[in-house]
Amino acid sequence: MGYTVGGQELATDAEGYLLEADLRDETCAAIAAAEGIALTDAHWEVIRYLRDEYQTNGHSPNFRALLKGIQAQHPDLDSKALYDLFPLGPAKQGAKVAGLPQPYGKGGY
């Protein structure tokens, strides 16, 4: 399975996570469409947070770290809101849609 963005085929693992991060917005849109997610401003806030964490730490955060970090910036994004945005798991599905490789272990550090 792979995604085609801008005429370029992006390599993925068996679960559809990119093997190498691709931080283009077009990539997020392609992956979100494949996941059946219509991106909203709230999705983009989470995506930007996950991308920033990935660029800073070299991997994406687990759910607890995601929740704590995103709420510092957006108090309205509580656990339920994050699961409403990414029903298969905010840390894992969020990372996938953000164009990041599969998170470590149970979703990050």
C-alpha contacts under 8 A as a table, 3 or more apart, distances in Angstrom:
res1	aa1	res2	aa2	distance
1	M	11	A	7.54
1	M	12	T	6.23
1	M	13	D	7.43
1	M	14	A	6.89
1	M	16	G	6.29
2	G	9	E	6.46
2	G	10	L	5.54
2	G	11	A	5.33
2	G	12	T	5.37
2	G	16	G	6.85
2	G	18	L	8.00
3	Y	9	E	5.74
3	Y	10	L	5.27
3	Y	11	A	7.28
3	Y	12	T	7.84
3	Y	30	A	6.97
3	Y	31	I	7.12
4	T	7	G	5.90
4	T	8	Q	5.32
4	T	9	E	4.40
4	T	10	L	6.08
4	T	30	A	7.73
5	V	8	Q	5.25
5	V	9	E	6.52
5	V	10	L	7.34
5	V	26	E	6.68
5	V	27	T	6.04
5	V	30	A	7.06
6	G	26	E	7.93
10	L	18	L	6.95
11	A	18	L	5.94
11	A	19	L	5.93
11	A	20	E	7.73
12	T	15	E	7.52
12	T	16	G	5.21
12	T	17	Y	5.15
12	T	18	L	4.28
12	T	19	L	5.14
13	D	16	G	5.39
13	D	17	Y	5.52
13	D	18	L	6.49
13	D	19	L	6.29
14	A	17	Y	7.58
16	G	96	K	7.58
17	Y	96	K	5.43
17	Y	99	G	7.61
17	Y	100	L	7.01
17	Y	101	P	5.43
17	Y	102	Q	5.41
18	L	21	A	6.25
18	L	22	D	7.68
18	L	96	K	7.25
18	L	99	G	6.41
18	L	100	L	6.08
18	L	101	P	4.89
18	L	102	Q	7.16
19	L	100	L	7.92
19	L	101	P	5.38
19	L	102	Q	7.74
20	E	100	L	6.91
20	E	101	P	5.89
21	A	99	G	5.57
21	A	100	L	4.47
21	A	101	P	5.74
22	D	27	T	6.79
22	D	99	G	5.13
22	D	100	L	6.56
23	L	27	T	7.05
23	L	28	C	7.71
23	L	51	R	7.37
23	L	98	A	7.06
23	L	99	G	5.84
23	L	100	L	7.61
24	R	27	T	5.32
24	R	28	C	6.86
24	R	99	G	7.77
25	D	28	C	5.14
25	D	29	A	6.36
26	E	29	A	5.08
26	E	30	A	6.26
27	T	30	A	5.14
27	T	31	I	6.21
27	T	98	A	7.88
27	T	99	G	6.31
28	C	31	I	5.23
28	C	32	A	5.88
28	C	97	V	5.22
28	C	98	A	5.41
28	C	99	G	5.82
29	A	32	A	5.11
29	A	33	A	6.07
29	A	39	L	7.37
29	A	97	V	7.74
30	A	33	A	5.23
30	A	34	A	6.36
31	I	34	A	5.04
31	I	35	E	6.20
31	I	96	K	7.36
31	I	97	V	5.38
31	I	99	G	7.54
32	A	35	E	4.94
32	A	36	G	6.09
32	A	37	I	4.93
32	A	38	A	6.72
32	A	39	L	7.02
32	A	97	V	5.48
33	A	36	G	5.00
33	A	37	I	5.67
33	A	38	A	6.80
34	A	37	I	7.64
35	E	97	V	7.98
39	L	42	A	7.92
39	L	43	H	5.65
39	L	44	W	7.04
40	T	43	H	5.15
40	T	44	W	6.47
41	D	44	W	5.07
41	D	45	E	6.35
42	A	45	E	5.10
42	A	46	V	6.55
42	A	85	L	7.70
43	H	46	V	5.29
43	H	47	I	6.13
43	H	85	L	6.38
44	W	47	I	4.83
44	W	48	R	5.95
45	E	48	R	5.25
45	E	49	Y	6.23
46	V	49	Y	5.06
46	V	50	L	6.13
46	V	70	I	7.10
46	V	94	G	7.30
47	I	50	L	5.14
47	I	51	R	6.09
47	I	94	G	6.65
47	I	95	A	7.42
47	I	97	V	7.48
47	I	98	A	5.10
48	R	51	R	5.11
48	R	52	D	6.10
48	R	98	A	7.73
49	Y	52	D	5.15
49	Y	53	E	6.21
49	Y	70	I	6.88
50	L	53	E	5.14
50	L	54	Y	6.10
50	L	60	S	6.05
50	L	61	P	7.24
50	L	66	L	7.70
50	L	94	G	7.58
50	L	95	A	6.57
50	L	98	A	7.02
51	R	54	Y	5.01
51	R	55	Q	6.12
51	R	60	S	7.56
51	R	98	A	6.69
51	R	100	L	7.54
52	D	55	Q	5.16
52	D	56	T	6.06
53	E	56	T	5.07
53	E	57	N	5.78
53	E	58	G	7.51
53	E	59	H	7.02
53	E	60	S	5.88
53	E	61	P	6.92
54	Y	57	N	5.34
54	Y	58	G	4.86
54	Y	59	H	4.54
54	Y	60	S	4.82
54	Y	61	P	7.75
54	Y	100	L	7.80
55	Q	58	G	5.59
55	Q	59	H	7.46
57	N	60	S	7.44
59	H	103	P	6.66
59	H	104	Y	7.54
59	H	108	G	6.55
59	H	109	Y	7.49
60	S	91	A	7.68
60	S	95	A	6.87
60	S	100	L	7.82
60	S	103	P	5.93
60	S	104	Y	7.95
60	S	107	G	7.40
60	S	108	G	5.29
60	S	109	Y	7.24
61	P	64	R	7.85
61	P	65	A	5.61
61	P	66	L	5.62
61	P	91	A	6.79
61	P	103	P	7.68
61	P	107	G	6.56
61	P	108	G	4.42
61	P	109	Y	5.48
62	N	65	A	5.49
62	N	66	L	6.04
62	N	91	A	5.69
62	N	103	P	7.82
62	N	106	K	6.83
62	N	107	G	4.39
62	N	108	G	4.10
62	N	109	Y	5.69
63	F	66	L	4.94
63	F	67	L	5.99
63	F	90	P	6.75
63	F	91	A	5.09
63	F	107	G	6.69
63	F	108	G	7.79
64	R	67	L	5.17
64	R	68	K	6.18
65	A	68	K	5.17
65	A	69	G	5.94
66	L	69	G	5.22
66	L	70	I	5.85
66	L	91	A	6.85
67	L	70	I	5.40
67	L	71	Q	5.97
67	L	77	L	7.88
67	L	78	D	6.88
67	L	79	S	6.69
68	K	71	Q	5.39
68	K	72	A	6.45
69	G	72	A	5.34
69	G	73	Q	7.04
70	I	73	Q	5.36
70	I	74	H	5.77
70	I	75	P	7.50
70	I	77	L	7.00
71	Q	74	H	4.66
71	Q	75	P	4.35
71	Q	76	D	7.01
71	Q	77	L	5.96
71	Q	78	D	6.76
72	A	75	P	6.22
74	H	77	L	5.72
75	P	78	D	6.82
76	D	81	A	7.74
77	L	80	K	7.79
77	L	81	A	5.35
77	L	82	L	6.17
78	D	81	A	5.26
78	D	82	L	6.24
79	S	82	L	5.21
79	S	83	Y	6.33
80	K	83	Y	5.15
80	K	84	D	6.11
81	A	84	D	4.95
81	A	85	L	6.32
82	L	85	L	5.11
82	L	86	F	6.12
82	L	87	P	7.85
82	L	90	P	5.78
83	Y	86	F	4.95
83	Y	87	P	4.70
83	Y	88	L	7.38
83	Y	89	G	6.25
83	Y	90	P	5.87
84	D	87	P	5.60
85	L	90	P	7.38
86	F	89	G	5.64
86	F	90	P	4.92
86	F	93	Q	6.03
86	F	94	G	6.17
87	P	90	P	6.93
87	P	93	Q	7.81
88	L	92	K	7.51
88	L	93	Q	5.89
89	G	92	K	5.47
89	G	93	Q	5.42
89	G	94	G	7.16
90	P	93	Q	5.54
90	P	94	G	4.90
90	P	95	A	7.70
91	A	94	G	5.24
91	A	95	A	5.94
91	A	103	P	7.90
91	A	107	G	5.78
91	A	108	G	7.73
92	K	95	A	5.21
92	K	96	K	6.31
92	K	102	Q	7.11
92	K	103	P	6.48
92	K	107	G	5.70
93	Q	96	K	4.97
93	Q	97	V	6.17
94	G	97	V	5.21
94	G	98	A	6.00
95	A	98	A	4.95
95	A	99	G	6.46
95	A	100	L	5.30
95	A	101	P	7.18
95	A	102	Q	7.05
95	A	103	P	7.18
96	K	99	G	5.40
96	K	100	L	5.59
96	K	101	P	6.80
96	K	102	Q	6.78
97	V	100	L	7.44
102	Q	107	G	7.92
103	P	106	K	7.36
103	P	107	G	4.78
103	P	108	G	4.98
104	Y	107	G	5.43
104	Y	108	G	4.66
104	Y	109	Y	6.95
105	G	108	G	6.35
